[in-house]
Amino acid sequence: MLDSGQQVKMQRSAGEARVGFAGARLGQLRQVGSAKAQLPRISGRPEVVFLNTSGGLTSGDRLDYAVSLTEGAHVTATTQTAERAYRANDGPAHVRVTHDVGAGCWLDWLPQETILFDHSNLHRDTRIALAPDAGCLLLESVVLGRAAMAEDVRSLSLRDCRTLTRGGVPVFLEPLVLDTAALAHPGQTALLGGARAFATLVLCAQGAEDALGAARDALTDGVEAAASAYDGKLVVRLLAADGWPLRRQILSLLRVLRRGAPPPRVWQM
């Protein structure tokens, strides 16, 4: 029984999942706590599916995912389902993603969307280190509540940073801060302009600029989007009224940027 004035210490989840490939061979698999890594049997390039068995994130939870590629490995990594950030009353949840893509290797990092619920608090840091001749396709998508459940997000805190380096030199850096003050101005385009779903897709590889025309052709009505390319990078930014049209648009872009390859199996609908 607690004495007067004592606080209840809530149980928190923590997980770490690390996967390494040398060519097509699995060289490392580490799973701790609530983080798991599944390796489905499929033809073609290997797939890694990360899973958070705690069912979501709230104050004090910590989650770490990592992929390491060597010997020319080409791998697709994703998450089994949407990650959910729930109400957080005692500080942020933390997610750290650190991928190392070695010489001649390629990584498609295609996590499914992150759903932010009202009063959620999430700090996420994604870092992908590329060797000079390596490449990657990076996706990050966020949905503010579930429209089908009439969920209205009025208060939250999101600190989200994505960093790509090539040979140790930063080539893409995108910090994002989204908070309650921003949600209070729904009409301002710079603050989502009333959209409740958004995504960034980055292709980083030699000759990435060549895919700009095809990417722009894949942009459809119903989603506000823009694409640009320069110096080995193609960046597409998307805004949508809800998660479903955003996902359809992302799938169209993936077909183009992955040269017709199907999406990860867990993305199939």
Secondary structure per residue as TSV (DSSP state, phi and psi in degrees):
chain	resnum	aa	ss	phi	psi
A	1	M	-	360.0	135.1
A	2	L	-	-78.4	139.7
A	3	D	-	-71.7	161.0
A	4	S	T	-60.3	131.4
A	5	G	T	95.1	-16.1
A	6	Q	-	-74.2	145.6
A	7	Q	-	-100.3	146.3
A	8	V	-	-77.4	127.5
A	9	K	-	-88.9	111.3
A	10	M	-	-75.2	145.6
A	11	Q	-	-71.2	136.4
A	12	R	-	-120.0	153.6
A	13	S	-	-101.6	149.3
A	14	A	E	-145.0	139.8
A	15	G	E	-151.8	149.6
A	16	E	E	-141.6	128.4
A	17	A	E	-133.6	125.4
A	18	R	E	-129.7	134.1
A	19	V	E	-131.8	135.5
A	20	G	E	-128.2	138.1
A	21	F	E	-123.4	137.3
A	22	A	E	-113.8	103.9
A	23	G	T	63.7	-131.0
A	24	A	T	-92.1	4.4
A	25	R	E	-96.6	135.9
A	26	L	E	-73.5	121.3
A	27	G	E	-110.2	-17.7
A	28	Q	E	-151.8	138.7
A	29	L	E	-148.3	112.9
A	30	R	E	-127.7	128.2
A	31	Q	E	-134.1	124.6
A	32	V	E	-133.0	135.0
A	33	G	E	65.2	-135.6
A	34	S	T	-82.1	-5.2
A	35	A	E	-95.0	129.3
A	36	K	E	-128.6	157.9
A	37	A	E	-129.6	119.9
A	38	Q	E	-101.2	146.7
A	39	L	-	-125.3	83.8
A	40	P	-	-64.1	147.7
A	41	R	-	-83.1	109.8
A	42	I	-	-139.4	159.4
A	43	S	S	-82.9	156.7
A	44	G	S	87.2	-154.4
A	45	R	S	-66.0	145.9
A	46	P	-	-63.1	151.7
A	47	E	E	-121.9	141.6
A	48	V	E	-117.4	129.8
A	49	V	E	-119.1	111.1
A	50	F	E	-85.6	148.1
A	51	L	E	-142.6	134.2
A	52	N	E	-103.8	104.8
A	53	T	T	-74.3	-8.1
A	54	S	T	-75.1	-13.4
A	55	G	-	87.8	-2.9
A	56	G	S	159.9	179.7
A	57	L	B	-125.8	140.8
A	58	T	-	-147.5	-172.4
A	59	S	T	-49.1	129.1
A	60	G	T	85.0	-11.1
A	61	D	-	-71.0	148.4
A	62	R	E	-136.2	136.9
A	63	L	E	-139.6	130.4
A	64	D	E	-128.4	127.0
A	65	Y	E	-122.0	142.5
A	66	A	E	-151.2	140.8
A	67	V	E	-127.3	136.0
A	68	S	E	-126.1	125.8
A	69	L	E	-121.7	134.1
A	70	T	E	-138.7	172.6
A	71	E	T	53.8	42.0
A	72	G	T	72.7	21.3
A	73	A	-	-63.8	140.1
A	74	H	E	-121.1	115.2
A	75	V	E	-136.4	144.7
A	76	T	E	-108.2	130.3
A	77	A	E	-124.0	140.6
A	78	T	E	-150.6	-171.0
A	79	T	E	-120.6	151.0
A	80	Q	S	-65.3	-32.6
A	81	T	S	-153.6	-178.5
A	82	A	-	-64.9	138.4
A	83	E	E	-82.9	139.2
A	84	R	E	-118.6	129.2
A	85	A	E	-107.5	113.1
A	86	Y	-	-94.0	178.5
A	87	R	B	-51.1	132.1
A	88	A	-	-127.3	113.9
A	89	N	S	-101.7	-2.5
A	90	D	S	-142.9	57.5
A	91	G	S	91.9	176.5
A	92	P	-	-84.1	161.6
A	93	A	E	-89.8	151.2
A	94	H	E	-121.7	132.0
A	95	V	E	-126.3	129.9
A	96	R	E	-124.8	128.6
A	97	V	E	-121.8	122.2
A	98	T	E	-134.3	108.7
A	99	H	E	-114.0	139.6
A	100	D	E	-121.0	114.4
A	101	V	E	-111.4	105.7
A	102	G	-	-78.8	-174.2
A	103	A	T	-57.1	130.0
A	104	G	T	71.3	8.4
A	105	C	-	-97.8	165.8
A	106	W	E	-142.6	137.5
A	107	L	E	-130.5	127.8
A	108	D	E	-99.5	109.8
A	109	W	E	-101.1	102.6
A	110	L	E	-127.4	64.0
A	111	P	-	-65.4	148.1
A	112	Q	-	-72.4	171.6
A	113	E	-	-63.3	154.5
A	114	T	E	-99.1	124.9
A	115	I	E	-101.0	121.1
A	116	L	E	-99.8	124.0
A	117	F	-	-94.5	166.2
A	118	D	T	-57.9	135.4
A	119	H	T	67.5	22.0
A	120	S	E	-76.9	159.2
A	121	N	E	-146.4	108.5
A	122	L	E	-132.3	129.9
A	123	H	E	-114.5	120.2
A	124	R	E	-129.9	137.4
A	125	D	E	-130.6	118.6
A	126	T	E	-114.7	122.9
A	127	R	E	-129.4	125.2
A	128	I	E	-123.0	120.0
A	129	A	E	-103.7	118.8
A	130	L	E	-105.1	138.5
A	131	A	-	-68.1	163.0
A	132	P	T	-54.1	-32.5
A	133	D	T	-108.9	13.4
A	134	A	-	-87.3	168.3
A	135	G	E	-144.6	163.1
A	136	C	E	-155.6	158.4
A	137	L	E	-122.2	120.5
A	138	L	E	-116.4	131.0
A	139	L	E	-126.3	138.4
A	140	E	E	-141.2	123.1
A	141	S	E	-132.1	144.7
A	142	V	E	-134.3	138.2
A	143	V	E	-126.3	130.4
A	144	L	E	-90.9	92.9
A	145	G	S	74.2	172.2
A	146	R	-	-107.6	114.7
A	147	A	G	-61.8	-37.0
A	148	A	G	-64.2	-22.9
A	149	M	G	-100.4	10.0
A	150	A	T	55.6	37.8
A	151	E	-	-85.5	129.1
A	152	D	-	-114.6	118.8
A	153	V	-	-97.3	113.7
A	154	R	-	-112.7	-18.1
A	155	S	-	-142.9	131.6
A	156	L	E	-166.4	171.4
A	157	S	E	-143.0	118.1
A	158	L	E	-125.3	123.8
A	159	R	E	-119.3	110.2
A	160	D	E	-133.1	121.6
A	161	C	E	-130.0	132.8
A	162	R	E	-119.7	129.7
A	163	T	E	-132.2	127.4
A	164	L	E	-115.4	131.0
A	165	T	E	-122.6	150.1
A	166	R	E	-126.4	118.7
A	167	G	T	59.1	31.4
A	168	G	T	85.2	-3.8
A	169	V	E	-103.2	127.3
A	170	P	E	-61.4	130.4
A	171	V	E	-119.6	-15.0
A	172	F	E	-152.8	126.1
A	173	L	E	-139.2	121.2
A	174	E	E	-137.3	97.4
A	175	P	E	-88.3	139.7
A	176	L	E	-129.7	131.4
A	177	V	E	-123.6	120.2
A	178	L	E	-128.0	121.5
A	179	D	E	-138.1	-176.2
A	180	T	H	-60.0	-37.7
A	181	A	H	-61.6	-39.1
A	182	A	H	-66.4	-39.0
A	183	L	H	-66.8	-20.3
A	184	A	T	-76.1	-5.2
A	185	H	-	-125.1	67.1
A	186	P	T	-65.6	-19.0
A	187	G	T	-85.1	-9.7
A	188	Q	-	-87.2	122.5
A	189	T	G	-58.5	-38.4
A	190	A	G	-65.6	-17.4
A	191	L	G	-114.1	46.8
A	192	L	G	80.1	-15.9
A	193	G	G	58.5	33.5
A	194	G	G	89.8	-7.6
A	195	A	-	-70.5	151.7
A	196	R	S	-118.1	9.0
A	197	A	E	-145.9	137.1
A	198	F	E	-151.0	158.1
A	199	A	E	-153.9	155.5
A	200	T	E	-128.0	132.6
A	201	L	E	-124.4	125.9
A	202	V	E	-126.6	123.9
A	203	L	E	-104.3	119.6
A	204	C	E	-122.5	105.7
A	205	A	S	-168.7	159.9
A	206	Q	T	-61.5	127.6
A	207	G	T	81.4	13.1
A	208	A	G	-59.0	-28.0
A	209	E	G	-61.1	-26.1
A	210	D	G	-65.5	-20.0
A	211	A	G	-89.4	1.9
A	212	L	H	-61.6	-47.6
A	213	G	H	-60.1	-45.7
A	214	A	H	-65.0	-37.3
A	215	A	H	-64.7	-43.4
A	216	R	H	-65.1	-37.0
A	217	D	H	-64.8	-25.9
A	218	A	T	-82.9	-8.6
A	219	L	-	-75.6	129.3
A	220	T	-	-115.9	166.8
A	221	D	T	-65.5	153.4
A	222	G	T	98.2	-13.2
A	223	V	E	-132.1	126.3
A	224	E	E	-78.0	125.9
A	225	A	E	-149.2	156.7
A	226	A	E	-151.5	146.5
A	227	A	E	-133.2	142.1
A	228	S	E	-143.8	160.0
A	229	A	E	-149.2	142.1
A	230	Y	E	-169.0	135.7
A	231	D	T	53.7	51.6
A	232	G	T	78.8	18.5
A	233	K	E	-136.8	138.5
A	234	L	E	-122.0	125.2
A	235	V	E	-123.6	128.1
A	236	V	E	-121.4	130.6
A	237	R	E	-118.9	138.4
A	238	L	E	-131.8	140.4
A	239	L	E	-129.3	138.0
A	240	A	E	-145.1	159.6
A	241	A	S	-72.5	-21.0
A	242	D	S	-159.5	172.0
A	243	G	H	-69.3	-31.3
A	244	W	H	-66.7	-53.0
A	245	P	H	-61.7	-31.3
A	246	L	H	-64.0	-44.0
A	247	R	H	-64.7	-42.5
A	248	R	H	-58.9	-41.9
A	249	Q	H	-66.5	-41.6
A	250	I	H	-60.4	-43.5
A	251	L	H	-61.5	-39.2
A	252	S	H	-62.5	-42.9
A	253	L	H	-67.6	-38.3
A	254	L	H	-62.8	-38.1
A	255	R	H	-60.8	-36.4
A	256	V	H	-75.5	-50.6
A	257	L	H	-75.0	-19.8
A	258	R	T	-101.9	15.1
A	259	R	T	55.2	47.2
A	260	G	T	85.5	-6.2
A	261	A	-	-64.6	141.1
A	262	P	-	-66.8	157.6
A	263	P	-	-67.4	166.5
A	264	P	-	-52.9	148.8
A	265	R	G	-56.3	-38.3
A	266	V	G	-70.5	-12.6
A	267	W	G	-82.6	-14.0
A	268	Q	-	-60.3	140.5
A	269	M	-	-126.9	360.0
